Amino acid sequence: MRILLLLPFIALLWVPFYNHELPALFGFPFFYWYQLLWVPVTSLLIWLVYRHGRRQGDE
């Protein structure tokens, strides 16, 4: 489960992947909304890993 925590790190570290202006979302270029999208996704992943750890007894 802890491997999930590498997803945001890898996704945001690979800048050439999202260094584009299109597609725009609500007027925001792709560069910005892609990064902002990872904020709640990362929070969700951290919560899932934490919950799984608590269930397994890893505190």
N, CA, C and O atoms as CSV, one atom per row, in Angstrom:
chain,resi,resn,atom,element,x,y,z
A,1,MET,N,N,0.815,-1.199,0.000
A,1,MET,CA,C,0.000,0.000,0.000
A,1,MET,C,C,0.861,1.267,0.000
A,1,MET,O,O,0.499,2.266,-0.621
A,2,ARG,N,N,1.975,1.222,0.683
A,2,ARG,CA,C,2.813,2.430,0.764
A,2,ARG,C,C,3.385,2.832,-0.580
A,2,ARG,O,O,3.803,3.976,-0.760
A,3,ILE,N,N,3.409,1.914,-1.516
A,3,ILE,CA,C,3.903,2.241,-2.863
A,3,ILE,C,C,2.997,3.282,-3.530
A,3,ILE,O,O,3.434,4.003,-4.427
A,4,LEU,N,N,1.737,3.357,-3.091
A,4,LEU,CA,C,0.812,4.359,-3.634
A,4,LEU,C,C,1.299,5.783,-3.378
A,4,LEU,O,O,0.967,6.699,-4.130
A,5,LEU,N,N,2.080,5.968,-2.324
A,5,LEU,CA,C,2.573,7.303,-2.005
A,5,LEU,C,C,3.613,7.796,-3.006
A,5,LEU,O,O,3.939,8.983,-3.029
A,6,LEU,N,N,4.125,6.906,-3.820
A,6,LEU,CA,C,5.066,7.321,-4.866
A,6,LEU,C,C,4.359,7.903,-6.094
A,6,LEU,O,O,4.977,8.624,-6.876
A,7,LEU,N,N,3.090,7.601,-6.267
A,7,LEU,CA,C,2.355,8.085,-7.438
A,7,LEU,C,C,2.391,9.605,-7.582
A,7,LEU,O,O,2.770,10.091,-8.648
A,8,PRO,N,N,2.013,10.381,-6.558
A,8,PRO,CA,C,2.068,11.845,-6.730
A,8,PRO,C,C,3.482,12.350,-6.947
A,8,PRO,O,O,3.700,13.285,-7.718
A,9,PHE,N,N,4.430,11.745,-6.278
A,9,PHE,CA,C,5.817,12.161,-6.428
A,9,PHE,C,C,6.278,11.989,-7.870
A,9,PHE,O,O,6.865,12.902,-8.450
A,10,ILE,N,N,6.018,10.840,-8.441
A,10,ILE,CA,C,6.430,10.562,-9.819
A,10,ILE,C,C,5.639,11.412,-10.803
A,10,ILE,O,O,6.199,11.957,-11.754
A,11,ALA,N,N,4.333,11.522,-10.569
A,11,ALA,CA,C,3.475,12.264,-11.493
A,11,ALA,C,C,3.837,13.745,-11.556
A,11,ALA,O,O,3.738,14.359,-12.618
A,12,LEU,N,N,4.253,14.320,-10.439
A,12,LEU,CA,C,4.596,15.744,-10.424
A,12,LEU,C,C,6.070,15.992,-10.714
A,12,LEU,O,O,6.453,17.107,-11.069
A,13,LEU,N,N,6.884,14.983,-10.569
A,13,LEU,CA,C,8.301,15.139,-10.860
A,13,LEU,C,C,8.571,15.151,-12.364
A,13,LEU,O,O,9.544,15.755,-12.815
A,14,TRP,N,N,7.728,14.498,-13.128
A,14,TRP,CA,C,7.883,14.368,-14.580
A,14,TRP,C,C,7.254,15.585,-15.269
A,14,TRP,O,O,6.194,15.468,-15.883
A,15,VAL,N,N,7.893,16.737,-15.170
A,15,VAL,CA,C,7.348,18.009,-15.651
A,15,VAL,C,C,7.077,18.031,-17.159
A,15,VAL,O,O,6.055,18.590,-17.556
A,16,PRO,N,N,7.920,17.464,-18.022
A,16,PRO,CA,C,7.608,17.531,-19.453
A,16,PRO,C,C,6.259,16.899,-19.826
A,16,PRO,O,O,5.698,17.222,-20.872
A,17,PHE,N,N,5.743,16.014,-18.989
A,17,PHE,CA,C,4.446,15.409,-19.262
A,17,PHE,C,C,3.314,16.428,-19.188
A,17,PHE,O,O,2.399,16.391,-20.011
A,18,TYR,N,N,3.358,17.326,-18.228
A,18,TYR,CA,C,2.249,18.267,-18.043
A,18,TYR,C,C,2.630,19.720,-18.329
A,18,TYR,O,O,1.888,20.626,-17.950
A,19,ASN,N,N,3.737,19.962,-18.970
A,19,ASN,CA,C,4.156,21.313,-19.302
A,19,ASN,C,C,3.512,21.767,-20.620
A,19,ASN,O,O,4.198,22.031,-21.608
A,20,HIS,N,N,2.182,21.848,-20.604
A,20,HIS,CA,C,1.419,22.263,-21.784
A,20,HIS,C,C,0.317,23.221,-21.354
A,20,HIS,O,O,-0.080,23.267,-20.190
A,21,GLU,N,N,-0.146,23.957,-22.299
A,21,GLU,CA,C,-1.222,24.895,-22.012
A,21,GLU,C,C,-2.595,24.269,-22.249
A,21,GLU,O,O,-3.565,24.609,-21.571
A,22,LEU,N,N,-2.668,23.371,-23.197
A,22,LEU,CA,C,-3.947,22.730,-23.520
A,22,LEU,C,C,-3.928,21.285,-23.059
A,22,LEU,O,O,-2.861,20.673,-23.096
A,23,PRO,N,N,-4.997,20.720,-22.643
A,23,PRO,CA,C,-6.359,21.240,-22.605
A,23,PRO,C,C,-6.586,22.127,-21.381
A,23,PRO,O,O,-6.105,21.847,-20.283
A,24,ALA,N,N,-7.315,23.177,-21.604
A,24,ALA,CA,C,-7.658,24.088,-20.516
A,24,ALA,C,C,-8.926,23.599,-19.830
A,24,ALA,O,O,-9.794,22.989,-20.454
A,25,LEU,N,N,-9.013,23.879,-18.544
A,25,LEU,CA,C,-10.190,23.496,-17.756
A,25,LEU,C,C,-10.637,24.715,-16.969
A,25,LEU,O,O,-9.916,25.187,-16.090
A,26,PHE,N,N,-11.820,25.229,-17.278
A,26,PHE,CA,C,-12.366,26.429,-16.640
A,26,PHE,C,C,-11.410,27.616,-16.776
A,26,PHE,O,O,-11.319,28.445,-15.871
A,27,GLY,N,N,-10.711,27.699,-17.885
A,27,GLY,CA,C,-9.798,28.792,-18.135
A,27,GLY,C,C,-8.390,28.582,-17.584
A,27,GLY,O,O,-7.499,29.389,-17.848
A,28,PHE,N,N,-8.184,27.527,-16.836
A,28,PHE,CA,C,-6.851,27.219,-16.298
A,28,PHE,C,C,-6.091,26.359,-17.293
A,28,PHE,O,O,-6.627,25.367,-17.787
A,29,PRO,N,N,-4.861,26.721,-17.592
A,29,PRO,CA,C,-4.045,25.873,-18.463
A,29,PRO,C,C,-3.787,24.510,-17.792
A,29,PRO,O,O,-3.842,24.378,-16.569
A,30,PHE,N,N,-3.511,23.531,-18.613
A,30,PHE,CA,C,-3.274,22.167,-18.133
A,30,PHE,C,C,-2.180,22.138,-17.077
A,30,PHE,O,O,-2.287,21.387,-16.107
A,31,PHE,N,N,-1.139,22.930,-17.238
A,31,PHE,CA,C,-0.018,22.958,-16.297
A,31,PHE,C,C,-0.491,23.206,-14.867
A,31,PHE,O,O,0.000,22.575,-13.931
A,32,TYR,N,N,-1.441,24.121,-14.698
A,32,TYR,CA,C,-1.912,24.472,-13.358
A,32,TYR,C,C,-2.944,23.494,-12.827
A,32,TYR,O,O,-2.830,23.041,-11.688
A,33,TRP,N,N,-3.955,23.156,-13.631
A,33,TRP,CA,C,-4.997,22.303,-13.071
A,33,TRP,C,C,-4.529,20.879,-12.852
A,33,TRP,O,O,-5.094,20.179,-12.012
A,34,TYR,N,N,-3.519,20.424,-13.576
A,34,TYR,CA,C,-2.964,19.096,-13.338
A,34,TYR,C,C,-2.310,19.042,-11.955
A,34,TYR,O,O,-2.492,18.078,-11.212
A,35,GLN,N,N,-1.553,20.080,-11.619
A,35,GLN,CA,C,-0.920,20.130,-10.304
A,35,GLN,C,C,-1.951,20.276,-9.195
A,35,GLN,O,O,-1.846,19.633,-8.150
A,36,LEU,N,N,-2.938,21.116,-9.425
A,36,LEU,CA,C,-3.979,21.304,-8.411
A,36,LEU,C,C,-4.820,20.052,-8.226
A,36,LEU,O,O,-5.321,19.809,-7.128
A,37,LEU,N,N,-4.983,19.265,-9.253
A,37,LEU,CA,C,-5.732,18.015,-9.153
A,37,LEU,C,C,-5.045,17.031,-8.209
A,37,LEU,O,O,-5.710,16.250,-7.528
A,38,TRP,N,N,-3.736,17.070,-8.172
A,38,TRP,CA,C,-2.996,16.141,-7.332
A,38,TRP,C,C,-3.109,16.454,-5.845
A,38,TRP,O,O,-2.796,15.589,-5.027
A,39,VAL,N,N,-3.536,17.634,-5.464
A,39,VAL,CA,C,-3.679,17.966,-4.038
A,39,VAL,C,C,-4.734,17.073,-3.377
A,39,VAL,O,O,-4.414,16.413,-2.389
A,40,PRO,N,N,-5.979,17.021,-3.876
A,40,PRO,CA,C,-6.945,16.113,-3.236
A,40,PRO,C,C,-6.635,14.636,-3.482
A,40,PRO,O,O,-6.914,13.792,-2.630
A,41,VAL,N,N,-6.057,14.323,-4.646
A,41,VAL,CA,C,-5.706,12.922,-4.930
A,41,VAL,C,C,-4.639,12.450,-3.943
A,41,VAL,O,O,-4.722,11.334,-3.430
A,42,THR,N,N,-3.652,13.279,-3.676
A,42,THR,CA,C,-2.604,12.924,-2.721
A,42,THR,C,C,-3.182,12.774,-1.316
A,42,THR,O,O,-2.806,11.859,-0.584
A,43,SER,N,N,-4.087,13.665,-0.939
A,43,SER,CA,C,-4.733,13.562,0.373
A,43,SER,C,C,-5.503,12.251,0.491
A,43,SER,O,O,-5.457,11.592,1.530
A,44,LEU,N,N,-6.200,11.879,-0.555
A,44,LEU,CA,C,-6.947,10.622,-0.556
A,44,LEU,C,C,-6.006,9.418,-0.443
A,44,LEU,O,O,-6.286,8.477,0.298
A,45,LEU,N,N,-4.908,9.449,-1.167
A,45,LEU,CA,C,-3.943,8.349,-1.111
A,45,LEU,C,C,-3.313,8.226,0.278
A,45,LEU,O,O,-3.140,7.118,0.786
A,46,ILE,N,N,-2.974,9.351,0.884
A,46,ILE,CA,C,-2.401,9.325,2.230
A,46,ILE,C,C,-3.406,8.739,3.210
A,46,ILE,O,O,-3.040,7.931,4.063
A,47,TRP,N,N,-4.653,9.133,3.099
A,47,TRP,CA,C,-5.698,8.615,3.979
A,47,TRP,C,C,-5.880,7.113,3.789
A,47,TRP,O,O,-6.030,6.380,4.767
A,48,LEU,N,N,-5.870,6.646,2.535
A,48,LEU,CA,C,-6.020,5.211,2.279
A,48,LEU,C,C,-4.867,4.404,2.869
A,48,LEU,O,O,-5.080,3.351,3.470
A,49,VAL,N,N,-3.659,4.897,2.697
A,49,VAL,CA,C,-2.491,4.195,3.242
A,49,VAL,C,C,-2.542,4.210,4.770
A,49,VAL,O,O,-2.225,3.206,5.408
A,50,TYR,N,N,-2.930,5.316,5.349
A,50,TYR,CA,C,-3.046,5.411,6.804
A,50,TYR,C,C,-4.104,4.439,7.325
A,50,TYR,O,O,-3.874,3.719,8.296
A,51,ARG,N,N,-5.262,4.426,6.670
A,51,ARG,CA,C,-6.349,3.538,7.104
A,51,ARG,C,C,-5.946,2.073,6.992
A,51,ARG,O,O,-6.261,1.266,7.867
A,52,HIS,N,N,-5.258,1.740,5.926
A,52,HIS,CA,C,-4.796,0.357,5.743
A,52,HIS,C,C,-3.774,0.011,6.831
A,52,HIS,O,O,-3.798,-1.094,7.373
A,53,GLY,N,N,-2.893,0.933,7.148
A,53,GLY,CA,C,-1.908,0.715,8.197
A,53,GLY,C,C,-2.542,0.524,9.561
A,53,GLY,O,O,-2.106,-0.318,10.346
A,54,ARG,N,N,-3.561,1.298,9.836
A,54,ARG,CA,C,-4.264,1.166,11.129
A,54,ARG,C,C,-4.956,-0.188,11.213
A,54,ARG,O,O,-4.989,-0.810,12.275
A,55,ARG,N,N,-5.502,-0.638,10.104
A,55,ARG,CA,C,-6.192,-1.921,10.069
A,55,ARG,C,C,-5.217,-3.072,10.292
A,55,ARG,O,O,-5.553,-4.078,10.917
A,56,GLN,N,N,-3.996,-2.905,9.767
A,56,GLN,CA,C,-2.963,-3.945,9.896
A,56,GLN,C,C,-2.257,-3.886,11.242
A,56,GLN,O,O,-1.519,-4.808,11.589
A,57,GLY,N,N,-2.471,-2.820,12.005
A,57,GLY,CA,C,-1.811,-2.678,13.294
A,57,GLY,C,C,-0.512,-1.897,13.226
A,57,GLY,O,O,0.197,-1.813,14.229
A,58,ASP,N,N,-0.177,-1.329,12.089
A,58,ASP,CA,C,1.023,-0.491,11.957
A,58,ASP,C,C,0.658,0.918,12.349
A,58,ASP,O,O,-0.055,1.591,11.605
A,59,GLU,N,N,1.110,1.381,13.467
A,59,GLU,CA,C,0.768,2.742,13.857
A,59,GLU,C,C,1.917,3.657,13.774
A,59,GLU,O,O,1.783,4.844,14.073
